[in-house]
Amino acid sequence: MRWSYRCPECGAAYPIEPGRYLCDRCGSRNAPGMPLHGVLECAFDPDEARRELAAGSIPLPVEAEHFPSLPVGGTPLWPAPRLREELGFPGLWLKDDGCEPSGSYKDRASYLVAAFARKHGIGEVALASTGNAASSMACVGAAAGLKVTVFLPKSAPIAKRVQVLQYGAELREIEGNYDLAFDTCLAYTDETGVLSRNTAYNPLTIEGKKTAAFEIIRELAARGSRPPDHVFVPTGDGVILAGLIRGFEDLLALGEIDRMPTVWAAQAEGSSAIARALETGRLEPRPSATLADSISVDAPRNGVFALAKLRRHGGAGAIVADQAILEAQRLGSAKAGLFAEPSSAAALAAFIQARPRLGRDEVAVAMLTGSGLKDIASAARAVGYRLD
Ligand SMILES: *Cc1c(COP(=O)(O)O)cnc(C)c1O
C-alpha cells in the first residue's frame, strides 16, 4: 500500500522512513515545554485501503508481517446494563482497553512503532511518559526483541515503574514532571539517533491509536446498534483523541459510516488546555494539577493537531473535577465490574456530566483506557481505604 506523511498545517508530503518526525517547515523542535507544531499525519490510497478493510484488516502503514506476536487491540465493548440503568442511559457502551497486554490503550501505538522498528532493522526505541506509554513500549518491545529506554517522572505510580523493569527496559527517572521528561528524551534521541516513540512527535503514535474506532464501528454493527453519536475520550496530550478522530475520518472516507460522531475531550480540571482552547480559541500551557496522572500535562504536545481535528468535526470538551473522576471510577467498578484508572474514569465522569444534554435514544461510547490496578493509591482514596 502506498503511504506517506502529510503536514496538516502546510500540506508538505514526506516518505514514512526512519528519522522523519515533524514537518521541516512547520516543525517547532526548538520550543521546549510547548505544544508541537508540524505534527505529521499518515496519508494513504483509499482504493487500496478499501480492499484491506474488505479483507478484514485495518489499514496501517506497516505490513502485517512486522508486528510482534502479542494480542494488542480487539478489546471488549460492553453494554454494562446495571450502569446504564443507574445512569438512565440505555445506549451507553464501555470500550475496555484495560485489557491490553500492558493494561492501557498505549499498546495500540507501541505495537505500530515496534512493527516499524522491526521493518527497518532498528534495535532501540526511547520515549518519555507519564507511566503508561513507558510500561506499554517496554511490554511490546519485550515481545518484539527491542531495547527500550524510558524517561519517567519519579512521581509516576509505582506499578507503572515496576512494569517497566519487569519487561526488562531501561528506566531513567527524571527529577521533574512529564514535560521535562519529554524534552530530556528528545535530547537523548537527537544525540543517539535511537527511534523516538515520544507521543505526537512520532506520527505513528497517532496512527496506531486509530484502530479502536474501526473496532467500535464493527462491534456495534455486529450487536445490532447504530454507530455512536458520542465518544468520550480521556485527554492529556491529545493523541488518543486525535487518533480516534482520525480513525472515524478514515471510516467516513471509506464509506463505512455516513457521519462523524461527536468526539468529547474529557479533561481533568487541573489539566484542561485542549477543552479550554475550544472555548477561548487559545491553547495555553499551564502547570498541571490532577491525581489523574495519565492525563496530567502542562503543555498538550499534540494540542495543535488535536484541536484542529476537534474543530473540523464539531468536537466538544468536558472538564471534570478530580472528585467527579474518583466517583466515576467507583461507579464503573461497582456497577459494571470495570475497574479503570482515574485518567480513564475521566471519560465516564465526562459522560455523566454531559448526559443531560444528550438525547435519550443516542449511542455513547466511553473509552476506558487503562486498568485501575495501575494506580492503587488513587483508587484506595476513592473508596476511603487508608494505605500505610
Ligand atoms: C495516555 C493516556 C491517556 C491520554 O492520552 P493522550 O494521548 O495523552 O491524550 C488517557 N488514559 C490513559 C490510561 C492513558 O494512559
The ligand as an ORCA input file, in Angstrom:
! r2SCAN-3c Opt
* xyz 0 1
  C      -2.066      8.317     27.902
  C      -3.372      8.054     28.487
  C      -4.456      8.903     28.278
  C      -4.365     10.180     27.499
  O      -3.862     10.078     26.219
  P      -3.270     11.354     25.459
  O      -2.932     10.872     24.141
  O      -2.089     11.819     26.273
  O      -4.329     12.402     25.462
  C      -5.673      8.545     28.834
  N      -5.804      7.451     29.593
  C      -4.779      6.619     29.830
  C      -4.995      5.432     30.696
  C      -3.533      6.877     29.292
  O      -2.522      6.066     29.553
*
